[in-house]
Every structure is written in structure tokens, then in C-alpha cells.
């Protein structure tokens, strides 16, 4: 293994002003790197935290989630309101295997030469067709503008019963809005958890006074409401589209960098162009643990991947192989998910999903590969350790909520 060298010369440019971009700069400086660093951010705001936008900020508890204000301590050239538009001079090197020749990052305001480049441009919301106004909940400005609109009696239509849709419905109902969530699938969170587990969350909506319309695709957004597939109509004063995001990588299509549902990177977060790396929502990394490429749009990835990335920018060859983790607060419940259940062959419920506390366990060949917990942080902590170690578990024992998860490992 090559050790990281903080004295390694060169200019490092980070394209993306979210958490992943900021954490990359912080990790570089924490490791003693004293070279030139430029952080290019498309938004006019300095990096801020996104998870509170759909929770505490919408609830009115806070109004700003900026992550830091002591930029002088980082000694970074912060370029706000500047959007990356292309790369020049980058040479293909087979996942960074060639000589790092460097290149030029082009933006809508100029050019930045680099020796090493980090792509952390995040993702952008998917819009629905139609001429009507639709809001999104992605940026701090989005959240502040939406919060101003949430008032008692407002008819709010949310398209999409995923994580963001559920959190927004929670906040809006608490502020007295008349909320309807429209979902094309069979159950809330069906894409994230599968319809069987997602269906257990459907009663939460009714108990919170939120109308949930399942199996209801939207044809288009129109002034005053939603045109539903099949000819139906849902009147609304405000419409928020929460049907997912796409990685912000279209500007890289002619760069020579391989794209695969995001920026394709190897287990060391290297792209197919020498000296160019990627992290965060835009990066589709190769998982040795799950033997497939993963792209997870989670805060935990943006927080932790830069620690490995910074080492590799400085010459190391550290693998990035996390167990994905995500959490959500919705309808008075803390929901946590860890692992990856794609390919799992057995689902085991732990406790009663009709109650306030329960878990869902996914097994593959008897090995615990993913875990969802509702209101049980102990199960989450213990299950995460079992997933990290690739432990097989006894299905009958893990189904018993009175047996600690750590004690269900098979002999």
C-alpha cells in the first residue's frame, strides 16, 4: 500500500460545494496537505447541511444549516455561484492507472487548472411534465421558500411517497396543511425498501391526517393542480415534486470519464481518467462487500467517503467499502436503514409492524445484509456490526424481538 504524502505537490480542485466537497477539503487539511485547493460551488451559498431541511428547518426550529464560517482556516479558494460545465486536457488512464497529467476544469465563469480533481457535483431533482408550477425540496433556498408557504388550510400535493415526501408530509401536516401524497407505486418507500416492507408505513399517513393515494401516476402538473393518469384531477394550492433525483453528471458526457448511473469510480474512488476522483451523490462506487456498483444519495456517504478520498488524493491506495446507512424522521418515528438488500432471498420481521417499534431483516444465504429499524436504535447498532462482519444469523432467533440482535449470530 502506498502511504499518503501530505507534501505531495500540485493543485487540487473540488467541483461541488456540498457536504462531500467541503469534507474533502477538511480532510486534506487535517492530513497536513498545504498545497493549493479550490472549491467550486454552483450555489451562491457556502456548503450547508441538507438533512435538516426537510425536518427541523421546515418545522421552523432553525433557519440556516451552514456548516462552517471560518474559511480562512481552510486556506481554500471558495468560488461560489460558479457551475462546472466541462473538462479539458484530461487523459484516460484506466481508473487512474496512468500518469497524472492534470487538466482544466471549465466553469460558466472561467477555468481552473488542476493536477488532481474531485467530482462532487451531487444530484438534481427530477421534474414532472406540465406547465404548472412545481416546487422541489433539495436546496436551502427551496426549503426556506416552501416553509413560507406552509400555512393552516393550504392544499398541498406531494408527488412521491419516498423519504423526502414522507418527511415533508410530516412537517406540513404539523403546520396545519391539508396534505395529499400521490404515489405511483403500490406502497410508500417501495423503491427504497420494497413494497412489502414499505406497506407497513402506509397507516402512518392516515394517523397523521395525511391522505395517501397509491397506484396513482401523475400525467402532468397543471396550474391549480395535478392531472392524474386516467383522467382524474387533484386540486392543489402548492405542488412539491419528490420523485427522486439524478446525478449531476451530464456536463461530463464528452470528458472521457465513464458514467454508469453516475460517475463510475473504482473501490479507491478513482474515475477512468487519471488524477480525477469522485464522491458523494454523483459517484457510483464499486462495492467489494456487495460485489456491485452502488450509488447512495445519503448524508453518511458524503460525510465519510472524503476521509478515504483525501488519503488517495495524497498518494495512498485505500479502499472505500462502506455499509450504506440512512436515517429518517417521519410521523413521529425514527426510521433507520443499514446495508443493501438487493439480492436478499429472505425477509424476517422482528416485532409487530403495527406497533411503534419493529425491525425488518434481510438475509442472503443466511447472512444478514440489510436491516430497517423503527424506533429501536439498539437493533440498529448491533445489526450494523453483524452486517459489517458478514455474519450469518439464525432466522428464528432474529425474529424474536426479546433476543438481542447480536445474540442471533449463528454458531
C-alpha positions, 0 to 999 in steps of 0.5 A, spaced: 500 500 500 502 506 498 502 511 504 499 518 503 504 524 502 501 530 505 507 534 501 505 531 495 505 537 490 500 540 485 493 543 485 487 540 487 480 542 485 473 540 488 467 541 483 461 541 488 460 545 494 456 540 498 457 536 504 462 531 500 466 537 497 467 541 503 469 534 507 474 533 502 477 539 503 477 538 511 480 532 510 486 534 506 487 539 511 487 535 517 492 530 513 497 536 513 496 537 505 498 545 504 498 545 497 493 549 493 485 547 493 479 550 490 472 549 491 467 550 486 460 551 488 454 552 483 450 555 489 451 562 491 451 559 498 457 556 502 456 548 503 450 547 508 447 541 511 441 538 507 438 533 512 435 538 516 431 541 511 426 537 510 425 536 518 427 541 523 428 547 518 421 546 515 418 545 522 421 552 523 426 550 529 432 553 525 433 557 519 440 556 516 444 549 516 451 552 514 456 548 516 462 552 517 464 560 517 471 560 518 474 559 511 480 562 512 482 556 516 481 552 510 486 556 506 481 554 500 479 558 494 471 558 495 468 560 488 461 560 489 455 561 484 460 558 479 457 551 475 462 546 472 460 545 465 466 541 462 473 538 462 479 539 458 486 536 457 484 530 461 487 523 459 484 516 460 488 512 464 484 506 466 481 508 473 487 512 474 492 507 472 496 512 468 500 518 469 497 524 472 497 529 467 492 534 470 487 538 466 482 544 466 476 544 469 471 549 465 466 553 469 460 558 466 465 563 469 472 561 467 477 555 468 481 552 473 487 548 472 488 542 476 493 536 477 488 532 481 480 533 481 474 531 485 467 530 482 462 532 487 457 535 483 451 531 487 444 530 484 438 534 481 431 533 482 427 530 477 421 534 474 414 532 472 411 534 465 406 540 465 406 547 465 404 548 472 408 550 477 412 545 481 416 546 487 422 541 489 425 540 496 433 539 495 436 546 496 436 551 502 433 556 498 427 551 496 426 549 503 426 556 506 421 558 500 416 552 501 416 553 509 413 560 507 408 557 504 406 552 509 400 555 512 393 552 516 388 550 510 393 550 504 392 544 499 398 541 498 400 535 493 406 531 494 408 527 488 412 521 491 411 517 497 419 516 498 423 519 504 423 526 502 415 526 501 414 522 507 418 527 511 415 533 508 408 530 509 410 530 516 412 537 517 406 540 513 401 536 516 404 539 523 403 546 520 396 545 519 396 543 511 391 539 508 396 534 505 395 529 499 401 524 497 400 521 490 404 515 489 405 511 483 407 505 486 403 500 490 406 502 497 410 508 500 418 507 500 417 501 495 423 503 491 427 504 497 425 498 501 420 494 497 413 494 497 412 489 502 416 492 507 414 499 505 406 497 506 407 497 513 408 505 513 402 506 509 397 507 516 402 512 518 399 517 513 392 516 515 394 517 523 397 523 521 391 526 517 395 525 511 391 522 505 395 517 501 393 515 494 397 509 491 397 506 484 396 513 482 401 516 476 401 523 475 400 525 467 402 532 468 402 538 473 397 543 471 396 550 474 391 549 480 393 542 480 395 535 478 392 531 472 392 524 474 393 518 469 386 516 467 383 522 467 382 524 474 384 531 477 387 533 484 386 540 486 392 543 489 394 550 492 402 548 492 405 542 488 412 539 491 415 534 486 419 528 490 420 523 485 427 522 486 433 525 483 439 524 478 446 525 478 449 531 476 453 528 471 451 530 464 456 536 463 461 530 463 458 526 457 464 528 452 470 528 458 472 521 457 470 519 464 465 513 464 458 514 467 454 508 469 448 511 473 453 516 475 460 517 475 463 510 475 469 510 480 473 504 482 473 501 490 479 507 491 474 512 488 478 513 482 474 515 475 477 512 468 481 518 467 487 519 471 488 524 477 480 525 477 476 522 483 469 522 485 464 522 491 458 523 494 451 523 490 454 523 483 459 517 484 457 510 483 462 506 487 464 499 486 462 495 492 467 489 494 462 487 500 456 487 495 460 485 489 456 491 485 456 498 483 452 502 488 450 509 488 447 512 495 444 519 495 445 519 503 448 524 508 453 518 511 456 517 504 458 524 503 460 525 510 465 519 510 467 517 503 472 524 503 476 521 509 478 515 504 478 520 498 483 525 501 488 519 503 488 517 495 488 524 493 495 524 497 498 518 494 495 512 498 491 506 495 485 505 500 479 502 499 472 505 500 467 499 502 462 502 506 455 499 509 450 504 506 446 507 512 440 512 512 436 515 517 429 518 517 424 522 521 417 521 519 410 521 523 413 521 529 418 515 528 425 514 527 426 510 521 433 507 520 436 503 514 443 499 514 446 495 508 443 493 501 438 488 500 438 487 493 439 480 492 436 478 499 432 471 498 429 472 505 425 477 509 424 476 517 420 481 521 422 482 528 416 485 532 409 487 530 409 492 524 403 495 527 406 497 533 411 503 534 417 499 534 419 493 529 425 491 525 425 488 518 431 483 516 434 481 510 438 475 509 442 472 503 444 465 504 443 466 511 447 472 512 444 478 514 445 484 509 440 489 510 436 491 516 430 497 517 429 499 524 423 503 527 424 506 533 429 501 536 436 504 535 439 498 539 437 493 533 440 498 529 447 498 532 448 491 533 445 489 526 450 494 523 456 490 526 453 483 524 452 486 517 459 489 517 462 482 519 458 478 514 455 474 519 450 469 518 444 469 523 439 464 525 432 466 522 428 464 528 432 467 533 432 474 529 425 474 529 424 474 536 424 481 538 426 479 546 433 476 543 438 481 542 440 482 535 447 480 536 445 474 540 442 471 533 449 470 530 449 463 528 454 458 531 
